[in-house]
Every structure is written in C-alpha cells, then in structure tokens.
Amino acid sequence: SIITGVILLLFGTGPIKGFATTLIIGIICSFFTAVYLTRLIYIMCAKTKPFEKLTFTTPLSAKMFSNTNINFLGARKVSFGIVGAVVLVVIISFFARGLNQGIDFSGGRNYVVQFDHPVKTHELQAQLAPLFDGAQLSVITIDDDTKVRISTNYKIDSDEEGIDNEITQILYKGLQNELNGMSIEDFSTTNENIGIMSSQKVGPTVANDMRTDAYIAVILALLAMFFYILLRFRNIAFSLGALAAVAFTAFTIIGFYSLFWGVFPFAMEIDQSFIAAILTVIGYQINDTVVVFDRVRENVGLYPKQNFFTTINSSINSTLGRTIMTSSSTLLVLLCIFILGGDAIRSFVFAMIFGVIIGTLATIYVAAPVAYLTDARRNAKKA
C-alpha cells in the first residue's frame, strides 16, 4: 500500500499528492496501532488473566466461517470462463463507448457556480447540453446543493479570442431560470456571492501530460507489486497470480466505467481522482492477496508432503473469515461516504466500492488459481 502511495506522490498533481501523503501517514499510523499497540495490550491482558480465557470472538461470530471446506480451486475453469467473458465485454465497450474522460485527461474548463437556492444537477445539464453543440458536459454538486461544478471541453482546441466570454454567455443563457434576474456582469464576476465563483482551464497539452503520468503510475504500481511479491515469496507463481488479480481488478473497474457512464446519476469520469481510486484498490487487493499467499507459504512449511492443490484450498478457507470481515468493514465505511458525501467524491468512492468487491473475488478466483497453475507447470518442467 505504501508503494502505491509513493507512486501517487511522485506522479500525481495537486490534490492527488495530498491524498497520497494522507494515505502514507494513515498506513504508518495504522500499522503502529494495529500491530505494535495491539500486541502490547494483548500481552498485558495475558499477564493479568488466564490466557485461555482471552478470545477474539463473540457468541455471534464464534462459529462464523469456521471449518469451511469449499473447493475454490475446483471451480477455476468456471472462474476463468467468467473472467474471460468480463474481459471480452469490457474490450467491446472500449471500442463501442470509450471512456468519459474528465478535463484532467481530455482538456477543458471547470466553472464553480453558486446559487441562492438548491438546484438539481440533472435539470441544469439538460438545459445546458443543447447550447454546447455536442461537446462533453458534466454538472455535479459540490459542498451542498446550492453550488455546482460545470465541466466542458467546448472548443478547447480553438485558439480564437473570446472563447471564455462565449462560454460565460452560454452558461448565463442556460442558467437564466435559476439566476432570478441577475445581470451577466454580476454572474461573471468571481467576487460576488452568487454566480461564477471560480474557473479553471486545462489545455490539451497539460491534459496529455496528466494522462501519460496516470498511465505510468498504474503500470509502475503493477510492476512494483510483481517484484514485491517475488522478493517476498521467492516464487514467480505467486507474483504472476498477484499481478493477474490486480490487473483484472483495475481492468474491470475501468471497463465498468466505460459501460455505465451516462447511466448512473453521477459523473463517472476518468480523471486523476479515478486513477487514485484505482491505485488505492490495487494496494488493498495486494494486501488481501498477500494474506492468503502468506498462509499458503506457512502451510507448505507445516505440511511439506501435502499436494499444492489441497494446501491452497485449505489456506483460502482458513483466511476466508478474515477476508470477508475486512472487506465488509471497508465497504461499510465506503457506503457511508457514498451515501452521505457530495457528488464531487461520489465517483471516486464508487470506484473504491466496486474495486473492493472485485478485488476480494479476484484474490480467490484469479490470484490463487493462476499461482497454482503456474507452480504446477514450473514443477513439471523441473521433473
């Protein structure tokens, strides 16, 4: 996870650097409290009470996911079939629909507009879209439902003078019903309490640089995870399994946004925040995968004569409770943010929610089977 944070810190800009800094600090603090302080408290309790009375369960959770014996690897052909179908659908969607790139990656202008009453973003978008002559347009709520961010790439490649004034006039015309007779001069003055509060332009060249940095960040994250797993487990089977799982997770999230942008009632844009979500999910995914592979390595040492198929299955089953509990607690927090947070972060949080679900499934149904098949072929070549 820290590897992901460092990559974000190096290749992100503006708010992404702040997000990466917060992520790294949070991971370090969490590691200190969850590993070190928890151990101290546990030792203190063990010295004051009979050790056998210490427990990590409640009557409700005592038998939950205990003694499970699910044949996960036995379903690898089915899981690979589903994975192949998902990849095929996503590839078709890329060619048919493409991606809804934010102005970070496509170039464009952002306008923050303040109203004196609550407004509905879908109504504003319907009023403005015909005036922008087929250009990309998105309207989302920020802070509260009286303030919106309007993004468009209208004439972003044009060098004509007066484009900014033209867009201001279009906005004024399209928002006329919500401005209560305000003049265009007052509407376009950023020091007024109502009207355009701020504007931002991202040119095509800058957008192209941001897009390139985003691609580099994702590729570096995948490679870093591959070499980290290889260094940790000294087995390329685990590295390939982990790489396949995180690549599938990232690919599926991007594909989902390609399939459903314009369908869901929030902006499903591919921008720097989305890339931050992808890399955060990759960090979460690799953490979950490492827990399972660590148990596999432990069981290989404990039962060296046991076949690898049984070892992986038992390892997944023994960590199943931890996997589901961790994913559920993470999803609970993300759902609260998704429901209660503003539109500005809703797309980011949705990518996280979808990524946690797909990432958890990918650990079990992609990482483990790929590691098993790779190891089996490696051992066959040795024999």
ZARONU-100607 format. One record per residue (C-alpha): residue in three letters; x, y, z. Coordinates in steps of 0.1 Angstrom, whole numbers, plus 2048, in hexadecimal, padded with zeros to 3 digits. Example, Ala and Ser with C-alpha at 12.3 -4.5 7.8 and 13.67 -1.06 7.14 Angstrom:
BEGIN
ALA87B7D384E/SER8897F5847/
//
This chain:
BEGIN
SER800800800/ILE81D818807/ILE82C80F7E5/THR80B81B7D6/GLY80B83B7EB/VAL82F8437E1/ILE82683E7BC/LEU8088567C0/LEU81F86F7D2/LEU83886E7B5/PHE82086F798/GLY8018807A6/THR7FB8A57A5/GLY7E88BD7BC/PRO7CE8AC7D2/ILE7DC8897C9/LYS7FD8917DA/GLY7E989B7F9/PHE7D587A7F7/ALA7F58667F3/THR805877811/THR7E6871827/LEU7E684C81B/ILE80A846824/ILE806856846/GLY7E784384D/ILE7F7822843/ILE81582885A/CYS7FE832878/SER7E7815872/PHE8057FD871/PHE81280B892/THR7F08088A3/ALA7E47E8894/VAL8047D4897/TYR8197E38B3/LEU8007F28CB/THR7E87D58C7/ARG8047BD8D0/LEU80D7D08EF/ILE7E97D18FB/TYR7E57AB8F4/ILE8057A3908/MET7F87B9925/CYS7D77A7925/ALA7E9785923/LYS7FD78D943/THR7DE797957/LYS7C577D94C/PRO7C6758944/PHE7D3756920/GLU7B873D915/LYS79C75691E/LEU7A8770904/THR79376E8E5/PHE78F7818C5/THR76B7758BF/THR74877C8CB/PRO72C7628CE/LEU72076F8AC/SER74176C89A/ALA75074E8AC/LYS745734891/MET74474C874/PHE75A740857/SER76A72686D/ASN77270485F/THR76870E83C/ASN7726F6821/ILE76A7067FF/ASN77B6F97E0/PHE78571B7D2/LEU79F70D7BB/GLY7876F37AD/ALA77371079F/ARG79171F78C/LYS784716769/VAL763727771/SER774745780/PHE78C748762/GLY76E74674B/ILE75D76375D/VAL77D77775E/GLY781772738/ALA75D77D732/VAL76179C747/VAL7817A5735/LEU7707A0713/VAL7527B671D/VAL76A7D2729/ILE77F7D1709/ILE75F7D46F4/SER7547F170A/PHE775803706/PHE7718036E0/ALA74B80A6E0/ARG7488246FC/GLY76B82E706/LEU771840727/ASN762860736/GLN78387273B/GLY78288F753/ILE7938B074A/ASP7B28A475C/PHE7B888C73F/SER7A589B722/GLY7AA8C0728/GLY78D8D8730/ARG7808F2747/ASN7718F076A/TYR759909778/VAL74D90A79C/VAL72B91B79D/GLN7199267BD/PHE6F392A7BF/ASP6DD9397DA/HIS6C791B7DB/PRO6CA8F57D7/VAL6CD8E87B3/LYS6CB8C77A2/THR6E98BD78D/HIS6D78A8774/GLU6BF8C576C/LEU6DD8DD768/GLN6EE8C3751/ALA6CF8C073C/GLN6CD8E6738/LEU6F28EB72F/ALA6F98CC719/PRO6E88D96F9/LEU6FB8FA6FC/PHE71D8EA6FB/ASP7198DB6D8/GLY7218B76E1/ALA73F8BD6F7/GLN7448A9716/LEU7338B8734/SER72F8AE758/VAL71D8BF776/ILE7238B2799/THR71B8C07BC/ILE7388CB7D2/ASP7368D57F7/ASP70F8D67F7/ASP6F28D77DE/THR6F58FD7D8/LYS7188FA7C9/VAL7218E77A9/ARG7408E0794/ILE73A8E276E/SER7558D2758/THR7578D3733/ASN7708CE717/TYR75E8E6700/LYS7778F56E6/ILE7948EB6FC/ASP7AA8E76DD/SER7A19096CF/ASP7B99276D1/GLU79E9406C9/GLU79B95F6E0/GLY77C9636F5/ILE77593E6FB/ASP774943720/ASN75A95F71C/GLU74694A704/ILE74492D71D/THR73B946739/GLN71E953723/ILE71392F71C/LEU713927741/TYR6FF946748/LYS6E693E72E/GLY6E291A738/LEU6DF92275D/GLN6C8940759/ASN6AA93076A/GLU6BF92B78A/LEU6CF94D78C/ASN6B1962796/GLY6B897E77E/MET6DD982786/SER6F099576B/ILE70C984757/GLU72599C766/ASP71D99178A/PHE71B96D77F/SER73E96D770/THR74E98078D/THR7609677A3/ASN76097D7C2/GLU73A97D7C4/ASN7289657DC/ILE7129587C0/GLY71C94D79D/ILE73E941791/MET75593D7AF/SER77392F79D/SER77E92277B/GLN79B90B770/LYS7A890274E/VAL7BD8E3746/GLY7CC8E4723/PRO7D08C570D/THR7F68C4712/VAL7F38C5738/ALA7D78AB736/ASN7EC894721/ASP80989773A/MET7F188E757/ARG7E3871744/THR80686473C/ASP810867761/ALA7F185476B/TYR7F9837753/ILE81D836761/ALA810836784/VAL7F981877E/ILE81480476B/LEU82E80C786/ALA8168017A1/LEU8107E0790/LEU8357DA78B/ALA83E7E47AE/MET8247CB7BC/PHE8327B07A5/PHE8567B57B2/TYR84B7B97D6/ILE8397987D6/LEU8567877C4/LEU86E7957DE/ARG85878B7FB/PHE84F7687F0/ARG86C75F7D9/ASN85374D7C2/ILE84875C7A1/ALA8277497A3/PHE81C7607BF/SER82877F7AC/LEU81577578D/GLY7F676D7A1/ALA7F678E7B3/LEU7FD7A1793/ALA7E1790781/ALA7C979879D/VAL7D17BD7A0/ALA7D27C177A/PHE7B07B1777/THR7A27C7793/ALA7AF7E7784/PHE7A47DD761/THR7817D476D/ILE77C7F5780/ILE786809761/GLY7707F374C/PHE7527F8763/TYR75681E760/SER75781A73A/LEU73780573A/PHE72281B751/TRP72D83F74E/GLY70E853747/VAL6F8839757/PHE6FF83E77C/PRO6F486078B/PHE71786C792/ALA73587677D/MET749856774/GLU767869768/ILE78A85B762/ASP7A0875773/GLN7BC87778C/SER7A486F7A9/PHE79984F797/ILE7BE845792/ALA7C384B7B7/ALA7A68347BE/ILE7B48197A7/LEU7D681A7B7/THR7C78197DA/VAL7B27FB7D0/ILE7D27EB7C3/GLY7E27F07E5/TYR7C47E17F6/GLN7C37C47DE/ILE7E87BB7E2/ASN7E47BD808/ASP7C87A4807/THR7DB78D7EF/VAL7FB78E804/VAL7E7782822/VAL7DA76380F/PHE7FD75C800/ASP80D760822/ARG7F774582F/VAL7FF72F811/ARG824734819/GLU81E72C83D/ASN80B70C835/VAL82570181C/GLY83E702838/LEU8276F0851/TYR81C6D5838/PRO8386D181E/LYS82A6B0811/GLN8066BE80B/ASN7FE6C47E7/PHE7FD6E97DD/PHE7D96E77D2/THR7CD6DE7F5/THR7E56F7805/ILE7D77147F1/ASN7B370A7F7/SER7B870681D/SER7CB72781E/ILE7AF73A80D/ASN79572A824/SER7A9731844/THR7AC75683A/LEU78875982D/GLY77B76884D/ARG79678384E/THR79078B829/ILE76B78F82C/MET76D7A384D/THR7877BB83F/SER7757C081F/SER7537C5831/SER7617DF84A/THR7727F282D/LEU7527F1819/LEU73E7FE836/VAL75381D839/LEU753823813/LEU72E81F811/CYS72983A82B/ILE740851818/PHE72E8497F7/ILE70B850806/LEU71386E81C/GLY73087D807/GLY72C8967EB/ASP72C8907C6/ALA75089C7C3/ILE75D87C7D3/ARG7418647CB/SER7528577AB/PHE7728527BE/VAL76183F7DB/PHE74C82A7C3/ALA76C81F7B2/MET77A8157D4/ILE75A8027DD/PHE75A7EF7BC/GLY77F7E97BE/VAL77D7DA7E1/ILE7637C17D6/ILE7747B77B6/GLY7967B77C8/THR78A79F7E3/LEU77C7877C9/ALA79B78A7B3/THR7B177F7D0/ILE79E75F7D3/TYR7947587AF/VAL7B176779B/ALA7D176A7B0/ALA7CF7487C1/PRO7C77347A1/VAL7E174678C/ALA7FB73F7A8/TYR7F171B7A9/LEU7F3715784/THR814728781/ASP82471479D/ALA8176F378E/ARG8276FB76D/ARG84770677D/ASN84A6E6791/ALA8416D2772/LYS85E6E275F/LYS8756DA77C/ALA86A6B677C/
//
